[in-house]
Each structure stands twice: as structure tokens, then as C-alpha cells.
Amino acid sequence: MALAAVMTGLLTTPSIAVAQESPAPPDSAFQKVTLNDTPGEPMDLAVLPDGRVLHTTRAGTVWMHDPSTGLNTQAAVLDVYQHDEEGLQSIAIDPGFGKKNRWVYLYYSPPMNTPVDDPSTPNVNEGDAPNAGTAADWERFKGVIRLSRFEFTKGKIDLASEQQILDVPVDRGICCHVGGDIVFDAAGNLYLSTGDDTNPFSSDGYNPIDERPDRNPAYDAQRSSANTNDLRGKILRIHPKNGGGYDIPKGNLFAPGTTKTRPEIYAMGLRNPFRIEINRENGDVYVADYSPDAGQANPNRGPAGHGKWAIVRKPANYGWPYCSTAELPYVDYDFATGTSGSRFSCTAPVNESPHNTGLRDLPPVEQPDMWYSYSTSTQFPELGAGGIGPMAGPVYRFDEKATRGRTPVAWPEHFDGVPLFYEWTRDYTKAFHLNGDDKLASIESVLPSIAFDNAMDMEFGPNGALYVLEYGDGYFQENPEAQLARIDYIGQNGNHSPVPKASAGTTNGLAPLTVTFSSEGTVDADGDRLRYEWDLDADGRVDSRKADPTFTYTKNGVYRATLKVTDVGGPQRGRSAATSVEVVVGNAAPVVELVAPAEGQPFHFGDVVRFEVRVTDDQTVDCSRVQVTYILGHDQHGHPQTTASGCTGSITTTVPSGHDPATDDLHGVFAATYTDPGGDGLPALTGTDEVVLEPTG
């Protein structure tokens, strides 16, 4: 309570008037430029020192954007396990990239021998881990998420150069919270955030601490986040070694050799720290941690869900699943009898779970620097109300050199040293101004008129511009609004980049295929004269400088025909942007239709829902390649619950405890995917369809 009062004071005292004394430039001084509007299901991004951008999809693709050509090409495709939320998660580059090495780091789920659904048994899903059983039943679903590094050369990630660094054990075949993020400090230490790998849907929206002996351990976060001998629900801090593996830097939470602990742990007691960032000048780590779903406090269970943001300067325990914050403890709950016990201690938490392999007595719970629930916060009213999806954004470092040149894009000095915070469910970005003691002093809206559509990652590039990867509205697919974008500071009277548009008379057919392209709709806000450059076969060379060219494709393949438009008039000429049209020669993308269930179909949670998928393709359709995922949709986000294979089958919808379908924004989402085999020089192509079911009763 005392700390809450202190924080309230910080937000109201004259010392926080920094933002008012030096107001941010208006939104009109910035421009958002689309770099890739077909990024797959986007996950994470990394900007290279030369301005190229790498970004990942959960399905395993690493895309590369080249600003010199506007081309978006595949840098790598990894084979990854994709049940529930697993897949390819994060990407980062080594601090010595370009000067000492060419290392790119990936955090991904190798397939291993984990069971998957057999399409020949449509009424059984072998890829789902059982909710109840024995240790032998769950052993088959033991897997890992792997942190490795790879050489990047000539625009490609060399998968054969892999050096494995660290494996984080996980329980597969069941949802949720397996994301991770990678950052480096000035000393070259690597920080990896890990989720609690725990199913939250049978805990009434409160803390999952189900200790029943026949229950899948994945329902007990005490085995992971509160376990000092487990790598999940943590911030890990290691130093990668040449050839693979890692050393333990000094100053982590537990010294090497401490019984029942892992020396990699820097911070523990986290639920889903999906995004972390670091200030390399002072070593501060910015951590945002996701919330459980309880909409209000319950004296028999604990507090409502709270999202959190913390500046981590030293090893600490942030309390999950015993405390939401240091002042908001949960209540011990017996899932076998349905009875509540006493409140957990946040000053001296104790882990007595039978699934605990670590220390019994845990460090005291550290208070976060910011916390908020679904309603407007008393301490931080600037955050508003809505869903809870906290994301730790990067800290900006103003560099005068980046503002020089004909077409600078660097953000202004107003944001120097200021960490950003963005909200995935509320679609906004805030600047967290700190006072002289590096405490949160004021919260400022950042570009409120510019769309941040479910931002997945943000990073300032070496040019001082902000790069943003947006997920868009939808579930576990490439959504229409998904994109990689760059937000430039152009000044109040600055020159805008043109906005290119590209279309094609036809986008698929057999070779030789002649295609007529159009740039109709391309505009420049300043009315500058424009130069058109078409790379029609994606080889990095300009094929035409006409506004509307024609091109004949003689070889089978998938081509991203790219139009780059540059303004060549005016005193600040030279700004450019690009867009592309996909042309398929010799292979057509399959058309996927979910015949059943139907869009808007009513259902009850717990129903067995039959599905039927119709695939139309120019190749023979193999139903074993069809995948149907059931997703529990909540507000604007969703959690995949199970994936089945085959053109027909059935899925048992899960019952989301702690939610009222009549009042909460819940949906049952079915997403179908089919990838054809490609072959004969043709890449495999994918089609998708999605329907949303409405719960009744």
C-alpha cells in the first residue's frame, strides 16, 4: 500500500512535468511505411546493422527485407513442432554482428519424436497430451524449445551451421505460454525470457496450482515458474560460448553449485514474459508479464488478473503463481476438494508442490514498477481500460549522426533514453518517462493517430527509425492487417515517402506466363515526381522502369514481383517505399474451405464439433496434409487448444473455467490449413480458412 501511494505521488508531483516542458512532435511529423504486407503469422524481428530486417513466422520461416531493393525474400525455413503455441519464436543478432561475426540467434521448437495426430483415426487425436493419467502417459510429450545460433551469409541463414546453446524443457501436446524473447547486454550476456508452460483454462482465471496426482503436471505452474530448479517462467542470463553451449556470468539469482537450483536464472516467478528489452547503457532489463484472465478479485481465490511491467536491475522473484504483485497474494486452493486455504506469503513464499524439484523457501516477491487490470488503474490511469496484453518495448537512444543526410528518419531527441511500452490487446504505444532515480515518472501516449494493430515486436534500427511487426486481427494465421512496417520521423514540414500500389492482371498459370502489371493507386503526399523500379522475377535486378510493365515468366516458381517507388522531385527527394504482388507459375495455391462447422454456428463449450474441410488444388489433394486447429478466442487474442489432421474428423471443445460465455468475449475458432507438396521445382503452397463459432448458454 505504501508503494502504491509513492507511485501515485510520482504521477502527480511537479517533477514529472518533463513531457509537458518538452512536448513530443505531432503525429503529422511521423510517417508509417509498410515494408512487408505478407509476413505470414508474424512473431519477432531483428534489424541488421546495414538496415536489412529479419522477421520470423511461427510456422518456421525467416523473412528478410532489403531496403535497397524493397524485396522480401526467405532467409530460412525451419522444420518446427507447432501444436498449441509452439513453433519458431524469437530472433536476435549477436552484438558483434558485422564486425566480429555473423551470428543470428533463433529460439524454436524442434519436431523431435513428439506424438502428432494420425488422420486415419478421425475420432482420436494422438497429438493431444492427456489431462489425466500417469507419468508414463506424459513422458511421451516431453520436449524442448531450443536456443541456437546460425551463420548469416549472402542473405541466408545457414541452417547447417547451427550451434546449439540451450534447451528449455517443455511439456508438449497441451496449451500454453511457451514464448521467449532474446536480448543482449553490453557485456555480451544473453537474456532469454521463458513462459510458464502451464494450462490456465481450468483454474477459474486465477493461479493454476493443481497438485492432484493423476492430473497432467502442465496444470501446475509451481513446477515451472516457482521452481528454482526449472528454466520456465524465468529470465535466463547466460554467456554464449564459441562452438555452442554457454558460461554462467556472475550475479545471477543462484550461485553455480547451489543445490536444487539452476544457475542460469536471473529472475523467476513470471507467467508469460513475452517481450523483454534492455538498456545497454545501464543494464536495465524491461520485462512485461502477461496476466491470468479473472476479471475481478475473489476472496476465496485471489486478485483479478494484472499485467505488469518491471525494470529488472538485480536478480529477483516476481511471485507467480503465488502473488500477482508483492501486495496482491493469491489464496491456496485445493483442486481435489474445491476448498480454499490461506493467502500465500509474498514476503516469504514457500513451494510445497509435489511437482517442485527445487528449493522449498523462495526469495521474497519484488514489486513491479507498473501494474494494471481490466478496468482503469488508479495508479496509472493513462493506460485506460480493456484487455491485458503488456509488451516491453525498446529504449530509444538519440544519435545526432543518424539525423544527417538527405532523407533522415531518426526519431527526435524528445524520446532519448525513454523506454516504450505497447499493449497488444489495446493497440497503443506509450512512452515511460523515468525520473532521476530511474523510477516511472510519467506516461505519454506515442503516435495515438498511427495504427499499432496488435504489435508483436518493436525495435529501433541503426537509422533511428522504429520498426514494428504487427499481427493484425485474427488467430494463428497471416491476418489481413499483418505487416512489417517502419515509422519514420520526417519533421513537421518534411518530405513523405511515396505509397506504392501494385496489381497484376493474372497471378497464376502455366509457363510461359505473360503478366501485365499496374501501379495504379500509387501516390505521394507531396506531389513529387516518382521513379518506378520493378523487380519482376525477384533476382535483385530491375526489370522495368515503366509504371505498368508486362513480363513473361518462363520457369515454374513463386515470384514476388516488387515495385519500388522513389520520389525524385523536391529539396528532400530520395525517399522510397516498395510493395509486391505474388505470381505463381506452374503451381496454384490451394483453396481451403471449412464446410463444417459454419461461421457463427452456435455451440456449447465441451461439445464435440465435427469438421469437414474441402480443398481445391491443381495437384492431387492429400487429406493427411490438412490440419485443423481449435482455438479458444478471448477478446482479441486466442490460445490454440488442439490440432487434428484430415479432411474430416471431430474436436472436443475445451471448457474455459473462470469465464462466462454470456458476458465474456469468448469464441470457438476453427482454423484449417492445407499445404500442397510442391515438387518439380515448385515450392509448397499453403491455403487457409477460418470460422468463428458463438457460444450459447
C-alpha positions, 0 to 999 in steps of 0.5 A, spaced: 500 500 500 505 504 501 508 503 494 502 504 491 501 511 494 509 513 492 507 511 485 501 515 485 505 521 488 510 520 482 504 521 477 502 527 480 508 531 483 511 537 479 517 533 477 514 529 472 512 535 468 518 533 463 513 531 457 509 537 458 516 542 458 518 538 452 512 536 448 513 530 443 512 532 435 505 531 432 503 525 429 503 529 422 511 529 423 511 521 423 510 517 417 508 509 417 511 505 411 509 498 410 515 494 408 512 487 408 504 486 407 505 478 407 509 476 413 505 470 414 503 469 422 508 474 424 512 473 431 519 477 432 524 481 428 531 483 428 534 489 424 541 488 421 546 493 422 546 495 414 538 496 415 536 489 412 530 486 417 529 479 419 522 477 421 520 470 423 513 466 422 511 461 427 510 456 422 518 456 421 520 461 416 525 467 416 523 473 412 528 478 410 527 485 407 532 489 403 531 496 403 535 497 397 531 493 393 524 493 397 524 485 396 522 480 401 525 474 400 526 467 405 532 467 409 530 460 412 525 455 413 525 451 419 522 444 420 518 446 427 513 442 432 507 447 432 501 444 436 498 449 441 503 455 441 509 452 439 513 453 433 519 458 431 519 464 436 524 469 437 530 472 433 536 476 435 543 478 432 549 477 436 552 484 438 558 483 434 554 482 428 558 485 422 564 486 425 566 480 429 561 475 426 555 473 423 551 470 428 543 470 428 540 467 434 533 463 433 529 460 439 524 454 436 521 448 437 524 442 434 519 436 431 523 431 435 519 424 436 513 428 439 506 424 438 502 428 432 495 426 430 494 420 425 488 422 420 486 415 419 483 415 426 478 421 425 475 420 432 482 420 436 487 425 436 494 422 438 497 429 438 493 431 444 497 430 451 492 427 456 489 431 462 489 425 466 493 419 467 500 417 469 507 419 468 508 414 463 502 417 459 506 424 459 513 422 458 511 421 451 510 429 450 516 431 453 520 436 449 524 442 448 524 449 445 531 450 443 536 456 443 541 456 437 545 460 433 546 460 425 551 463 420 548 469 416 551 469 409 549 472 402 542 473 405 541 466 408 541 463 414 545 457 414 541 452 417 547 447 417 551 451 421 547 451 427 550 451 434 546 449 439 546 453 446 540 451 450 534 447 451 528 449 455 524 443 457 517 443 455 511 439 456 508 438 449 501 436 446 497 441 451 496 449 451 500 454 453 505 460 454 511 457 451 514 464 448 521 467 449 524 473 447 532 474 446 536 480 448 543 482 449 547 486 454 553 490 453 557 485 456 555 480 451 550 476 456 544 473 453 537 474 456 532 469 454 525 470 457 521 463 458 513 462 459 510 458 464 508 452 460 502 451 464 494 450 462 490 456 465 483 454 462 481 450 468 483 454 474 477 459 474 482 465 471 486 465 477 493 461 479 493 454 476 496 450 482 493 443 481 497 438 485 492 432 484 496 426 482 493 423 476 492 430 473 497 432 467 503 436 471 502 442 465 496 444 470 501 446 475 505 452 474 509 451 481 513 446 477 515 451 472 515 458 474 516 457 482 521 452 481 528 454 482 530 448 479 526 449 472 528 454 466 520 456 465 517 462 467 524 465 468 529 470 465 535 466 463 542 470 463 547 466 460 554 467 456 554 464 449 560 460 448 564 459 441 562 452 438 555 452 442 553 451 449 554 457 454 558 460 461 554 462 467 556 470 468 556 472 475 550 475 479 545 471 477 539 469 482 543 462 484 550 461 485 553 455 480 553 449 485 547 451 489 543 445 490 536 444 487 537 450 483 539 452 476 544 457 475 542 460 469 536 464 472 536 471 473 529 472 475 523 467 476 516 467 478 513 470 471 507 467 467 508 469 460 514 474 459 513 475 452 517 481 450 523 483 454 528 489 452 534 492 455 538 498 456 545 497 454 547 503 457 545 501 464 543 494 464 536 495 465 532 489 463 524 491 461 520 485 462 512 485 461 508 479 464 502 477 461 496 476 466 491 470 468 484 472 465 479 473 472 476 479 471 475 481 478 478 479 485 475 473 489 476 472 496 476 465 496 481 465 490 485 471 489 486 478 485 483 479 478 488 478 473 494 484 472 499 485 467 505 488 469 511 491 467 518 491 471 525 494 470 529 488 472 536 491 475 538 485 480 536 478 480 529 477 483 522 473 484 516 476 481 511 471 485 507 467 480 503 463 481 503 465 488 502 473 488 500 477 482 504 483 485 508 483 492 501 486 495 496 482 491 497 474 494 493 469 491 489 464 496 491 456 496 486 452 493 485 445 493 483 442 486 481 435 489 476 438 494 474 445 491 476 448 498 480 454 499 486 455 504 490 461 506 493 467 502 500 465 500 506 469 503 509 474 498 514 476 503 516 469 504 513 464 499 514 457 500 513 451 494 510 445 497 508 442 490 509 435 489 511 437 482 517 442 485 524 439 484 527 445 487 528 449 493 522 449 498 523 457 501 523 462 495 526 469 495 521 474 497 516 477 491 519 484 488 514 489 486 513 491 479 514 498 477 507 498 473 501 494 474 494 494 471 487 490 470 481 490 466 478 496 468 482 503 469 488 503 474 488 508 479 495 508 479 496 509 472 490 511 469 493 513 462 493 506 460 485 506 460 481 500 460 480 493 456 484 487 455 491 485 458 496 484 453 503 488 456 509 488 451 516 491 453 518 495 448 525 498 446 529 504 449 530 509 444 537 512 444 538 519 440 544 519 435 545 526 432 549 522 426 543 518 424 539 525 423 544 527 417 543 526 410 538 527 405 532 523 407 533 522 415 528 518 419 531 518 426 526 519 431 527 526 435 531 527 441 524 528 445 524 520 446 532 519 448 533 514 453 525 513 454 523 506 454 516 504 450 511 500 452 505 497 447 499 493 449 497 488 444 490 487 446 489 495 446 493 497 440 497 503 443 504 505 444 506 509 450 512 512 452 515 511 460 518 517 462 523 515 468 525 520 473 532 521 476 532 515 480 530 511 474 523 510 477 516 511 472 515 518 472 510 519 467 506 516 461 505 519 454 501 516 449 506 515 442 503 516 435 495 515 438 493 517 430 498 511 427 495 504 427 499 499 432 494 493 430 496 488 435 504 489 435 508 483 436 515 486 436 518 493 436 525 495 435 529 501 433 534 500 427 541 503 426 537 509 422 533 511 428 527 509 425 522 504 429 520 498 426 514 494 428 511 487 426 504 487 427 499 481 427 493 484 425 486 481 427 485 474 427 488 467 430 494 463 428 494 465 421 497 471 416 491 476 418 489 481 413 492 487 417 499 483 418 505 487 416 512 489 417 512 496 417 517 502 419 515 509 422 519 514 420 520 521 423 520 526 417 519 533 421 513 537 421 514 540 414 518 534 411 518 530 405 513 523 405 515 517 402 511 515 396 505 509 397 506 504 392 500 500 389 501 494 385 496 489 381 497 484 376 492 482 371 493 474 372 497 471 378 497 464 376 498 459 370 502 455 366 509 457 363 510 461 359 506 466 363 505 473 360 503 478 366 501 485 365 502 489 371 499 496 374 501 501 379 495 504 379 493 507 386 500 509 387 501 516 390 505 521 394 503 526 399 507 531 396 506 531 389 513 529 387 515 526 381 516 518 382 521 513 379 518 506 378 523 500 379 520 493 378 523 487 380 519 482 376 522 475 377 525 477 384 533 476 382 535 483 385 535 486 378 530 491 375 526 489 370 522 495 368 522 502 369 515 503 366 509 504 371 505 498 368 510 493 365 508 486 362 513 480 363 513 473 361 515 468 366 518 462 363 520 457 369 515 454 374 516 458 381 513 463 386 515 470 384 514 476 388 514 481 383 516 488 387 515 495 385 519 500 388 517 507 388 522 513 389 520 520 389 525 524 385 522 531 385 523 536 391 529 539 396 528 532 400 527 527 394 530 520 395 525 517 399 522 510 397 517 505 399 516 498 395 510 493 395 509 486 391 504 482 388 505 474 388 505 470 381 505 463 381 507 459 375 506 452 374 503 451 381 496 454 384 495 455 391 490 451 394 483 453 396 481 451 403 474 451 405 471 449 412 464 446 410 463 444 417 462 447 422 459 454 419 461 461 421 457 463 427 454 456 428 452 456 435 455 451 440 456 449 447 463 449 450 465 441 451 461 439 445 464 435 440 464 439 433 465 435 427 469 438 421 469 437 414 474 441 410 474 441 402 480 443 398 481 445 391 488 444 388 491 443 381 495 437 384 492 431 387 489 433 394 492 429 400 487 429 406 493 427 411 496 434 409 490 438 412 490 440 419 485 443 423 486 447 429 481 449 435 482 455 438 479 458 444 478 466 442 478 471 448 477 478 446 482 479 441 487 474 442 486 466 442 490 460 445 490 454 440 487 448 444 488 442 439 490 440 432 487 434 428 489 432 421 484 430 415 479 432 411 474 430 416 474 428 423 471 431 430 474 436 436 472 436 443 471 443 445 475 445 451 471 448 457 474 455 459 473 455 467 473 462 470 469 465 464 462 466 462 460 465 455 454 470 456 458 476 458 465 474 456 468 475 449 469 468 448 469 464 441 470 457 438 475 458 432 476 453 427 482 454 423 484 449 417 490 449 413 492 445 407 499 445 404 500 442 397 507 438 396 510 442 391 515 438 387 518 439 380 521 445 382 515 448 385 515 450 392 509 448 397 503 452 397 499 453 403 491 455 403 487 457 409 480 458 412 477 460 418 470 460 422 468 463 428 463 459 432 458 463 438 457 460 444 450 459 447 448 458 454 
